[in-house]
């Protein structure tokens, strides 16, 4: 069976990961725990200076790029559109993506490459982001041409891109014209809150699959209970997924609804869990698997990423995940 292909568009960011001993740094830079804040270049450089002594990991990141890297490892033909600066972080991003076999369309911006400083803190490994978008923010609708979308079966976008509504609108229009199944990861509750009307419009008109966690689902629907929020979202699109962290996830398509338990894991850092869940779900979906199998594949792979610091799963864990996933898929292949 030929694997389907997927294209993603997103902020090309390098994740700079640091595990914090306490909340001093978060308080100093007014970063509410668990939030995602945009910072200017000066603040970005200042935080960066404070992080260096703590010992940091560098990994090519950004929500969509994380998802697309995983789909490439699963064997899907995978492409990514983004913008980087002509600098060390930009080159690191490009080589990181290409080593996983992702076909990159990386345009060059005037500013330095974007970075996402990820603080992992507290007993529950909560993540707080300070993001300097830099060149990533320079991606504009005029950069997109129809040929970029041709030949792809799926198109995946991250909610973090909504700071450029015209770009998202053009991207989803082109993807629709190219016949893609379109998925969106809501990205962050504060992004959803400040762009709610726009997101509703895009989801209703273009999006087939919506991924949200419970705070994003609540911000999108104004409904407290994740299951009720799921039902509300599913009225607007083909398939809705609401992830409830360590409690698992809910999936709904039409009248069909499933609860997907979380896969056992020794959680160290939740960075990338949602991105990898989306990759697993879309991979299984592209194979025509039943909904609950798509959710289980998402759950298996998300369980592997929370066991490592950062958004990249190591080879032994990938091997184990693939074994579990292949067995699951084989049981559900007629």
VEXDREN-2710 file (C-alpha; in Angstrom, 1 decimal):
% VEXDREN-2710
k/r/px/py/pz
1/UNK/0.0/0.0/0.0
2/UNK/1.5/3.4/-1.0
3/UNK/1.8/5.8/1.9
4/UNK/-0.1/9.0/1.6
5/UNK/1.7/12.3/1.7
6/UNK/1.5/15.3/4.0
7/UNK/2.5/18.9/3.8
8/UNK/2.8/21.2/6.8
9/UNK/3.2/25.0/7.2
10/UNK/4.3/26.6/10.4
11/UNK/6.8/28.7/12.3
12/UNK/10.3/27.4/11.7
13/UNK/11.7/27.6/15.2
14/UNK/14.6/26.1/17.0
15/UNK/13.5/24.9/20.5
16/UNK/15.9/25.9/23.2
17/UNK/15.0/23.7/26.2
18/UNK/15.8/24.3/29.8
19/UNK/14.7/22.5/32.9
20/UNK/14.1/25.1/35.6
21/UNK/14.9/24.5/39.3
22/UNK/12.1/27.0/40.4
23/UNK/9.9/29.8/39.1
24/UNK/12.4/32.6/39.6
25/UNK/13.1/33.1/35.9
26/UNK/9.4/32.8/34.9
27/UNK/8.5/35.5/37.5
28/UNK/11.4/37.8/36.4
29/UNK/10.2/37.8/32.8
30/UNK/6.5/37.9/33.7
31/UNK/5.8/34.5/32.0
32/UNK/2.6/32.9/33.4
33/UNK/3.3/29.2/34.0
34/UNK/1.9/27.1/31.2
35/UNK/1.4/30.0/28.8
36/UNK/3.0/30.8/25.4
37/UNK/4.2/34.4/25.2
38/UNK/5.7/36.2/22.3
39/UNK/8.8/38.3/23.1
40/UNK/10.7/40.9/21.2
41/UNK/14.3/40.5/20.2
42/UNK/15.8/42.3/23.2
43/UNK/13.7/40.2/25.7
44/UNK/14.5/37.1/23.7
45/UNK/18.2/37.7/23.9
46/UNK/18.0/38.5/27.6
47/UNK/16.2/35.3/28.4
48/UNK/18.6/33.4/26.2
49/UNK/21.5/34.8/28.3
50/UNK/19.9/33.6/31.5
51/UNK/19.2/30.2/30.2
52/UNK/22.7/29.4/28.9
53/UNK/24.2/28.7/32.3
54/UNK/21.4/26.2/33.1
55/UNK/22.5/23.9/30.3
56/UNK/20.1/23.7/27.3
57/UNK/19.1/21.4/24.5
58/UNK/18.7/22.7/20.9
59/UNK/16.2/21.0/18.7
60/UNK/14.5/22.0/15.4
61/UNK/10.9/22.6/16.6
62/UNK/7.7/24.5/16.0
63/UNK/4.5/22.7/16.3
64/UNK/3.9/21.7/12.7
65/UNK/7.6/20.9/12.1
66/UNK/7.4/18.5/15.0
67/UNK/4.4/16.8/13.6
68/UNK/5.9/16.6/10.1
69/UNK/9.1/15.1/11.3
70/UNK/7.2/12.3/12.9
71/UNK/5.1/11.6/9.9
72/UNK/8.3/11.4/7.9
73/UNK/9.7/8.8/10.4
74/UNK/6.4/6.8/10.0
75/UNK/7.2/6.7/6.3
76/UNK/4.8/9.3/4.9
77/UNK/6.2/11.5/2.2
78/UNK/6.4/14.8/4.2
79/UNK/6.9/18.4/3.3
80/UNK/7.3/21.6/5.3
81/UNK/6.9/25.3/4.3
82/UNK/8.5/28.0/6.6
83/UNK/10.9/30.9/6.8
84/UNK/14.3/31.1/8.4
85/UNK/17.1/33.7/8.7
86/UNK/20.5/33.2/7.1
87/UNK/22.2/32.2/10.4
88/UNK/23.3/29.3/12.5
89/UNK/19.9/28.5/14.0
90/UNK/18.3/28.6/10.5
91/UNK/20.9/26.2/9.1
92/UNK/20.5/23.9/12.2
93/UNK/16.7/23.9/11.6
94/UNK/17.1/23.0/7.9
95/UNK/19.7/20.2/8.4
96/UNK/17.6/18.7/11.3
97/UNK/14.5/18.5/9.2
98/UNK/16.3/17.1/6.1
99/UNK/18.0/14.4/8.1
100/UNK/14.6/13.0/8.8
101/UNK/13.7/13.1/5.1
102/UNK/11.4/16.1/5.3
103/UNK/11.2/18.0/1.9
104/UNK/11.7/21.6/3.0
105/UNK/10.6/24.7/1.3
106/UNK/12.5/27.2/3.6
107/UNK/12.3/30.8/2.4
108/UNK/14.9/33.3/3.7
109/UNK/13.8/36.2/5.8
110/UNK/15.6/39.5/6.8
111/UNK/15.4/38.8/10.6
112/UNK/17.3/36.2/12.6
113/UNK/15.7/32.7/12.8
114/UNK/12.9/32.2/15.2
115/UNK/13.4/30.4/18.5
116/UNK/11.2/29.0/21.1
117/UNK/12.6/29.0/24.6
118/UNK/10.9/26.2/26.5
119/UNK/10.9/26.1/30.3
120/UNK/10.1/22.8/31.9
121/UNK/9.1/23.3/35.5
122/UNK/7.4/21.7/38.5
123/UNK/6.6/18.1/39.4
124/UNK/4.2/17.8/36.5
125/UNK/6.7/18.9/33.9
126/UNK/4.6/21.9/32.9
127/UNK/5.9/23.9/29.9
128/UNK/6.0/27.6/29.5
129/UNK/7.1/29.1/26.2
130/UNK/8.8/32.4/25.4
131/UNK/8.8/32.7/21.6
132/UNK/10.8/35.1/19.4
133/UNK/9.4/34.5/15.9
134/UNK/12.0/36.5/14.0
135/UNK/12.1/35.4/10.3
136/UNK/9.3/33.0/10.8
137/UNK/6.9/36.0/11.1
138/UNK/8.0/37.2/7.7
139/UNK/6.2/34.4/5.9
140/UNK/3.4/36.2/3.9
141/UNK/0.6/35.1/1.6
142/UNK/2.6/36.2/-1.5
143/UNK/5.2/33.5/-0.6
144/UNK/2.7/30.8/-1.4
145/UNK/2.2/29.3/-4.9
146/UNK/-0.2/26.5/-5.9
147/UNK/2.6/24.2/-7.0
148/UNK/3.8/23.9/-3.3
149/UNK/0.6/22.1/-2.5
150/UNK/0.3/19.8/-5.5
151/UNK/0.5/16.1/-5.0
152/UNK/-0.1/16.1/-1.2
153/UNK/-3.0/14.2/0.4
154/UNK/-3.0/16.0/3.7
155/UNK/-2.2/19.6/4.8
156/UNK/-1.5/20.4/8.4
157/UNK/-1.3/23.9/10.1
158/UNK/-0.6/25.1/13.6
159/UNK/-2.8/27.6/15.4
160/UNK/0.4/29.6/16.2
161/UNK/0.3/30.9/12.6
162/UNK/-3.0/32.9/13.2
163/UNK/-1.0/36.0/14.0
164/UNK/-1.0/36.1/10.1
165/UNK/-4.6/35.5/9.2
166/UNK/-4.2/36.3/5.5
167/UNK/-1.4/33.7/5.3
168/UNK/-3.6/31.0/6.8
169/UNK/-6.5/31.8/4.7
170/UNK/-4.5/31.7/1.5
171/UNK/-2.8/28.4/2.6
172/UNK/-6.1/26.6/3.3
173/UNK/-7.6/27.9/0.1
174/UNK/-4.7/26.5/-1.9
175/UNK/-4.7/23.2/0.0
176/UNK/-8.4/22.8/-0.6
177/UNK/-8.0/23.5/-4.3
178/UNK/-5.2/20.9/-4.4
179/UNK/-7.6/18.3/-2.9
180/UNK/-5.9/18.0/0.5
181/UNK/-7.5/16.8/3.8
182/UNK/-6.8/19.8/6.1
183/UNK/-6.0/19.5/9.8
184/UNK/-5.3/22.2/12.4
185/UNK/-3.7/22.0/15.8
186/UNK/-5.2/24.7/17.9
187/UNK/-1.8/25.3/19.6
188/UNK/-2.5/27.4/22.7
189/UNK/-5.4/28.7/24.7
190/UNK/-4.3/32.3/24.5
191/UNK/-3.9/32.1/20.7
192/UNK/-7.4/30.7/20.5
193/UNK/-8.9/33.3/22.8
194/UNK/-7.5/36.2/20.8
195/UNK/-8.4/34.8/17.3
196/UNK/-11.6/32.9/18.1
197/UNK/-13.9/34.4/15.4
198/UNK/-11.2/33.8/12.7
199/UNK/-10.6/30.2/13.8
200/UNK/-14.3/29.5/13.8
201/UNK/-14.5/30.8/10.2
202/UNK/-11.5/28.8/9.0
203/UNK/-12.7/25.6/10.7
204/UNK/-16.2/25.8/9.3
205/UNK/-15.1/26.5/5.7
206/UNK/-11.9/24.6/5.3
207/UNK/-10.8/22.3/8.1
208/UNK/-11.5/18.6/8.2
209/UNK/-9.7/17.5/11.4
210/UNK/-9.3/19.7/14.5
211/UNK/-6.8/18.9/17.3
212/UNK/-7.3/20.8/20.6
213/UNK/-6.4/20.2/24.2
214/UNK/-9.0/20.9/26.9
215/UNK/-8.0/24.6/27.5
216/UNK/-8.0/25.3/23.8
217/UNK/-11.3/23.5/23.3
218/UNK/-12.8/25.6/26.2
219/UNK/-11.4/28.8/24.7
220/UNK/-12.9/27.8/21.2
221/UNK/-16.3/26.8/22.4
222/UNK/-16.7/28.6/25.7
223/UNK/-17.7/25.2/27.1
224/UNK/-16.1/23.9/30.3
225/UNK/-16.6/20.2/30.0
226/UNK/-14.1/18.7/27.4
227/UNK/-16.6/16.1/26.1
228/UNK/-19.3/18.7/25.5
229/UNK/-16.7/21.0/23.9
230/UNK/-15.7/18.0/21.6
231/UNK/-19.3/17.7/20.5
232/UNK/-19.5/21.4/19.8
233/UNK/-16.3/21.3/17.7
234/UNK/-17.4/18.2/15.8
235/UNK/-20.5/20.1/14.5
236/UNK/-18.1/22.4/12.6
237/UNK/-15.7/19.9/11.0
238/UNK/-15.5/16.2/10.0
239/UNK/-13.4/14.9/12.9
240/UNK/-12.7/16.6/16.3
241/UNK/-10.1/15.5/18.9
242/UNK/-9.9/16.9/22.4
243/UNK/-6.8/15.8/24.4
244/UNK/-7.1/15.8/28.1
245/UNK/-3.4/15.3/29.0
246/UNK/-2.6/12.4/31.3
247/UNK/-6.3/11.4/31.2
248/UNK/-6.3/10.5/27.5
249/UNK/-8.3/11.9/24.6
250/UNK/-11.8/12.1/23.1
251/UNK/-12.5/11.7/19.4
252/UNK/-15.7/12.4/17.6
253/UNK/-16.8/12.1/13.9
254/UNK/-20.5/12.5/13.2
255/UNK/-22.3/10.4/15.8
256/UNK/-19.2/8.1/16.4
257/UNK/-17.4/9.0/19.6
258/UNK/-14.5/7.2/21.4
259/UNK/-12.5/7.7/24.5
260/UNK/-8.8/6.9/24.0
261/UNK/-6.9/6.0/27.2
262/UNK/-3.4/7.4/27.6
263/UNK/-0.6/4.9/26.9
264/UNK/1.6/4.1/29.9
265/UNK/4.7/6.3/30.2
266/UNK/7.2/7.7/32.7
267/UNK/6.6/11.4/32.0
268/UNK/9.6/13.7/32.2
269/UNK/8.6/16.5/29.8
270/UNK/5.3/17.1/27.9
271/UNK/7.0/19.1/25.1
272/UNK/5.8/17.9/21.7
273/UNK/3.2/15.5/23.1
274/UNK/0.4/17.1/21.2
275/UNK/2.4/17.4/18.0
276/UNK/3.4/13.7/18.0
277/UNK/-0.2/12.7/18.9
278/UNK/-1.3/14.5/15.8
279/UNK/1.4/12.8/13.7
280/UNK/0.3/9.3/14.9
281/UNK/-3.4/10.1/14.4
282/UNK/-2.8/11.4/10.8
283/UNK/-0.5/8.5/9.9
284/UNK/-3.2/5.9/11.0
285/UNK/-5.9/8.0/9.3
286/UNK/-4.0/8.0/6.1
287/UNK/-4.0/4.2/6.2
288/UNK/-7.8/4.2/6.5
289/UNK/-7.7/2.9/10.1
290/UNK/-10.9/3.2/12.3
291/UNK/-11.1/6.3/14.5
292/UNK/-10.2/4.5/17.8
293/UNK/-7.1/3.0/16.1
294/UNK/-6.0/6.5/14.9
295/UNK/-6.4/7.8/18.5
296/UNK/-4.5/4.8/19.9
297/UNK/-1.6/5.3/17.5
298/UNK/-1.5/9.0/18.5
299/UNK/-1.5/8.0/22.2
300/UNK/1.3/5.4/21.7
301/UNK/3.6/7.8/20.1
302/UNK/2.8/10.7/22.5
303/UNK/3.7/8.4/25.4
304/UNK/7.2/8.0/24.0
305/UNK/7.9/11.7/23.6
306/UNK/6.9/12.6/27.2
307/UNK/9.7/10.2/28.4
308/UNK/12.4/12.3/26.8
309/UNK/13.4/16.0/27.3
310/UNK/12.3/17.9/24.2
311/UNK/10.2/17.0/21.2
312/UNK/12.4/14.3/19.6
313/UNK/12.0/10.6/20.4
314/UNK/15.2/8.5/20.5
315/UNK/15.7/5.5/18.3
316/UNK/15.0/2.7/20.9
317/UNK/11.7/4.4/21.7
318/UNK/10.8/4.8/18.1
319/UNK/11.6/1.1/17.5
320/UNK/9.3/0.1/20.4
321/UNK/6.5/2.5/19.2
322/UNK/6.6/1.2/15.7
323/UNK/6.4/-2.4/16.9
324/UNK/3.3/-1.6/19.0
325/UNK/1.8/0.5/16.2
326/UNK/2.4/-2.1/13.5
327/UNK/0.9/-4.8/15.6
328/UNK/-2.2/-2.6/16.2
329/UNK/-2.6/-1.7/12.5
330/UNK/-2.1/-5.4/11.5
331/UNK/-5.0/-6.4/13.8
332/UNK/-7.2/-3.8/12.2
333/UNK/-6.3/-4.5/8.6
334/UNK/-8.9/-6.7/6.9
END
